[in-house]
Amino acid sequence: MSGIYVHIPFCKSKCSYCDFASFPDKLCYAESYMACVYREMAKRKNELKNYIFDTLYIGGGTPSVIDERYIAMLLASVKKNFNLTEDAEITIEINPGTVSAGKIDLYKKCGINRFSVGLQTAVDSQLRDLGRIHTLSDFVQCAKLLKGENFSADVMIGLKNQTVDDIEKTIETASAFGAGHISMYALTPEDGTPIYTDYLNGELPDGDEVAEMYSAGFKKLQSLGFERYEVSNFCKKGKESRHNLNYWNRGEYIGFGVSASSCINNVRFTNTFDLDEYFKCILSDNFAVIDSVEIDEEGREEEYIMLRLRTESGINLEEFKRLFGSEFSDKYAQQIKKLGKSIITDGKNLRIKEEYLFVQNSIIIEFFK
């Protein structure tokens, strides 16, 4: 099975930490943009005719900021051009400040069955610092509209003036209002974003403080019945994101729209990040790809190790041998010995120990030396 990703690059305002392709001043182009996405899909139809897709993820930007009719047309276009399974997981990202009962109702009618809600924090002053357009009250109202639906909430740690109590409150709020899945990830201040100034001024928590926040958040999530299945993702039983699992299992996926990435037949390619360039390419009946690379066997092996070690289950040793023709424990014996205190194996899987998973990058890099 494979996945489809569609990028909607519009939003009401750009958050202070955002480094994604998003355009708060170009919402007037939404109709033209979506027409180009539909056209891009039709152009990929024949090359993907033998693929079966069981997930569709609509991300951004803020997909919920555009007219909901465009989303309904998007679903129709996907179903027209591709083999989408009847039980496909269909997710849309929504900002609590941009939804209504009518909008969510139409989403459900056109087949969306999973919602990813950008809560970030339950503290309004921190939301303002981040440049978020919603408040805690908006999230509560949104969650009430989603009552009984399959929805996930994003929680961000490492914020300015954030405490462990704030993180625990945010997690408790998300859980209390029905989130069956919570993504808890650390703020990454990217150069060129407004929040980078706070980082340079030392106004954000340091690495040790963020690690403590993560540990406290992890314990709170466990106490509420959430299981970790990837370093930043936690869910109630059976509520994993199938779309994201496909990424971590190094599955295939096709992306549409500005900045969308794809991995098909061991070729990774990415669309232009420039909105005008995207329009120009699609309207000229060309693809908007700006970067394409074929992944050799060594690259595939490195990706497998990197992605699987981010997960709770880790590397399946039998699967590794089947895919790459060697015993993992023999090929990487030196690294395993060096990392002995931070990794564990039961003979079937090799994984990073629970207490070291948050610092997995420093462990994973050892396998590439």
ZIQUI-V486957 format. One record per residue. N is the residue number from 1. RES is the residue in three letters. SS is DSSP state (H for helix, E for strand, C for the rest). NEAR is the number of other C-alpha atoms within 12 Angstrom. Layout:
BEGIN
N/RES/SS/NEAR
N/RES/SS/NEAR
END
This chain:
BEGIN
1/MET/C/28
2/SER/E/36
3/GLY/E/42
4/ILE/E/49
5/TYR/E/41
6/VAL/E/42
7/HIS/E/43
8/ILE/E/47
9/PRO/C/43
10/PHE/E/36
11/CYS/C/37
12/LYS/C/27
13/SER/C/27
14/LYS/C/29
15/CYS/C/32
16/SER/C/30
17/TYR/C/33
18/CYS/C/29
19/ASP/C/24
20/PHE/C/27
21/ALA/C/28
22/SER/C/33
23/PHE/E/32
24/PRO/C/25
25/ASP/C/16
26/LYS/C/24
27/LEU/H/26
28/CYS/H/18
29/TYR/H/22
30/ALA/H/34
31/GLU/H/23
32/SER/H/24
33/TYR/H/36
34/MET/H/38
35/ALA/H/25
36/CYS/H/37
37/VAL/H/43
38/TYR/H/32
39/ARG/H/31
40/GLU/H/36
41/MET/H/35
42/ALA/H/27
43/LYS/H/25
44/ARG/H/29
45/LYS/C/22
46/ASN/H/15
47/GLU/H/15
48/LEU/H/25
49/LYS/C/18
50/ASN/C/15
51/TYR/C/24
52/ILE/E/26
53/PHE/E/33
54/ASP/E/32
55/THR/E/42
56/LEU/E/44
57/TYR/E/42
58/ILE/E/40
59/GLY/E/38
60/GLY/E/37
61/GLY/C/38
62/THR/C/42
63/PRO/H/42
64/SER/H/42
65/VAL/H/36
66/ILE/C/34
67/ASP/C/29
68/GLU/H/32
69/ARG/H/24
70/TYR/H/29
71/ILE/H/42
72/ALA/H/29
73/MET/H/24
74/LEU/H/44
75/LEU/H/37
76/ALA/H/22
77/SER/H/29
78/VAL/H/42
79/LYS/H/29
80/LYS/H/19
81/ASN/H/28
82/PHE/C/32
83/ASN/E/27
84/LEU/E/29
85/THR/E/21
86/GLU/E/16
87/ASP/E/18
88/ALA/E/28
89/GLU/E/34
90/ILE/E/41
91/THR/E/39
92/ILE/E/47
93/GLU/E/40
94/ILE/E/44
95/ASN/C/42
96/PRO/H/38
97/GLY/H/28
98/THR/H/32
99/VAL/C/35
100/SER/C/25
101/ALA/H/19
102/GLY/H/18
103/LYS/H/29
104/ILE/H/35
105/ASP/H/21
106/LEU/H/23
107/TYR/H/35
108/LYS/H/25
109/LYS/H/19
110/CYS/C/25
111/GLY/C/30
112/ILE/C/36
113/ASN/C/32
114/ARG/E/37
115/PHE/E/45
116/SER/E/41
117/VAL/E/44
118/GLY/E/46
119/LEU/E/48
120/GLN/E/47
121/THR/C/46
122/ALA/C/37
123/VAL/C/33
124/ASP/H/24
125/SER/H/21
126/GLN/H/32
127/LEU/H/34
128/ARG/H/23
129/ASP/H/27
130/LEU/H/35
131/GLY/C/23
132/ARG/C/33
133/ILE/C/32
134/HIS/C/34
135/THR/C/28
136/LEU/H/30
137/SER/H/21
138/ASP/H/26
139/PHE/H/41
140/VAL/H/30
141/GLN/H/25
142/CYS/H/38
143/ALA/H/38
144/LYS/H/23
145/LEU/H/26
146/LEU/C/35
147/LYS/C/23
148/GLY/C/15
149/GLU/C/27
150/ASN/C/32
151/PHE/E/40
152/SER/E/43
153/ALA/E/46
154/ASP/E/38
155/VAL/E/43
156/MET/E/38
157/ILE/E/45
158/GLY/C/38
159/LEU/C/41
160/LYS/C/34
161/ASN/C/26
162/GLN/C/34
163/THR/C/27
164/VAL/H/28
165/ASP/H/21
166/ASP/H/30
167/ILE/H/39
168/GLU/H/33
169/LYS/H/25
170/THR/H/39
171/ILE/H/46
172/GLU/H/30
173/THR/H/31
174/ALA/H/41
175/SER/H/35
176/ALA/H/23
177/PHE/C/31
178/GLY/C/31
179/ALA/C/43
180/GLY/C/40
181/HIS/E/41
182/ILE/E/49
183/SER/E/43
184/MET/E/41
185/TYR/E/30
186/ALA/E/35
187/LEU/C/34
188/THR/C/26
189/PRO/C/30
190/GLU/C/18
191/ASP/C/16
192/GLY/C/17
193/THR/C/21
194/PRO/C/22
195/ILE/H/29
196/TYR/H/25
197/THR/H/18
198/ASP/H/27
199/TYR/H/25
200/LEU/H/17
201/ASN/C/14
202/GLY/C/16
203/GLU/C/18
204/LEU/C/28
205/PRO/C/28
206/ASP/C/25
207/GLY/H/20
208/ASP/H/14
209/GLU/H/21
210/VAL/H/30
211/ALA/H/25
212/GLU/H/25
213/MET/H/33
214/TYR/H/38
215/SER/H/29
216/ALA/H/26
217/GLY/H/40
218/PHE/H/39
219/LYS/H/24
220/LYS/H/30
221/LEU/H/36
222/GLN/H/24
223/SER/H/18
224/LEU/C/27
225/GLY/C/24
226/PHE/C/33
227/GLU/E/30
228/ARG/E/35
229/TYR/E/35
230/GLU/E/36
231/VAL/C/37
232/SER/C/36
233/ASN/E/39
234/PHE/E/39
235/CYS/E/36
236/LYS/C/27
237/LYS/C/16
238/GLY/C/16
239/LYS/C/30
240/GLU/C/30
241/SER/C/41
242/ARG/H/31
243/HIS/H/34
244/ASN/H/33
245/LEU/H/29
246/ASN/H/30
247/TYR/H/31
248/TRP/H/29
249/ASN/C/32
250/ARG/C/34
251/GLY/C/31
252/GLU/C/32
253/TYR/E/38
254/ILE/E/43
255/GLY/E/37
256/PHE/E/47
257/GLY/C/48
258/VAL/C/42
259/SER/C/33
260/ALA/C/40
261/SER/E/31
262/SER/E/34
263/CYS/E/31
264/ILE/E/27
265/ASN/C/21
266/ASN/C/23
267/VAL/E/22
268/ARG/E/28
269/PHE/E/27
270/THR/E/29
271/ASN/E/34
272/THR/C/28
273/PHE/C/27
274/ASP/C/23
275/LEU/H/33
276/ASP/H/20
277/GLU/H/23
278/TYR/H/35
279/PHE/H/30
280/LYS/H/20
281/CYS/H/25
282/ILE/H/32
283/LEU/H/21
284/SER/C/15
285/ASP/C/18
286/ASN/C/21
287/PHE/C/32
288/ALA/C/36
289/VAL/E/28
290/ILE/E/22
291/ASP/E/19
292/SER/E/19
293/VAL/E/19
294/GLU/E/17
295/ILE/C/20
296/ASP/C/15
297/GLU/H/15
298/GLU/H/16
299/GLY/H/19
300/ARG/H/26
301/GLU/H/29
302/GLU/H/24
303/GLU/H/29
304/TYR/H/34
305/ILE/H/38
306/MET/H/29
307/LEU/H/31
308/ARG/H/36
309/LEU/C/42
310/ARG/C/39
311/THR/E/38
312/GLU/C/32
313/SER/C/30
314/GLY/C/35
315/ILE/E/38
316/ASN/E/29
317/LEU/H/30
318/GLU/H/18
319/GLU/H/22
320/PHE/H/28
321/LYS/H/20
322/ARG/H/13
323/LEU/H/20
324/PHE/H/22
325/GLY/C/16
326/SER/C/16
327/GLU/C/21
328/PHE/H/30
329/SER/H/25
330/ASP/H/15
331/LYS/H/19
332/TYR/C/22
333/ALA/H/15
334/GLN/H/16
335/GLN/H/22
336/ILE/H/24
337/LYS/H/17
338/LYS/H/14
339/LEU/C/25
340/GLY/C/20
341/LYS/C/17
342/SER/C/26
343/ILE/E/30
344/ILE/E/26
345/THR/E/22
346/ASP/C/16
347/GLY/C/15
348/LYS/C/19
349/ASN/E/26
350/LEU/E/32
351/ARG/E/38
352/ILE/E/36
353/LYS/C/27
354/GLU/H/27
355/GLU/H/22
356/TYR/H/27
357/LEU/H/33
358/PHE/H/36
359/VAL/H/27
360/GLN/H/32
361/ASN/H/19
362/SER/H/19
363/ILE/H/28
364/ILE/H/33
365/ILE/H/19
366/GLU/H/24
367/PHE/H/27
368/PHE/H/20
369/LYS/C/11
END
